[in-house]
Amino acid sequence: MTSNYIRALALRHAALERQIETEMKAPLPDTLKIMRLKKLRLACRDSLRDAISRKRRARSHRNIPSAPPGHPARLTMPSQMPGEA
């Protein structure tokens, strides 16, 4: 999954939320339309969660170290901090 796909799902979810709010503020809200919009919003939310979790799993399965060798985040002993003699 790409970040663009996740971004598109998030935008779609926000647009559905705005449509629901607009319809609910109408003088005579169409409850059937609101129910359909809410179902679409929930489906979008589920797809968004799935896409994010797949992306996180893919990232965690790569064999990339958390920090390059010699980076302060990988140093374990305080005496190894850069700039100390």
TAQUI-V650992 format. One line per field, one symbol per residue. phi: phi as a letter, one per 20 degrees, with the letter a starting at -180 (. if undefined). psi: psi as a letter, one per 30 degrees, with the letter a starting at -180 (. if undefined). burial: # if it has 16 or more other ideal C-beta (glycine too) atoms within 10 Angstrom, else .. A space follows every 10 residues. Layout:
# TAQUI-V650992
phi = ???
psi = ???
burial = ???
This chain:
# TAQUI-V650992
phi = .effffffff ffffffffff ffffefgcfe ffffffffff ffffffffff ffffffffff efedffbfgn fgfefddgfe ffned
psi = kleeeeeeee eeeeeeeeee eeeffleikj eeeeeeeeee eeeeeeeeee eeeeeeeeef flhklfklkf kfffkfkffg kkfk.
burial = .....#..#. .##..#..## .......... ...#..#..# #..##.##.. #......... .......... .......... .....
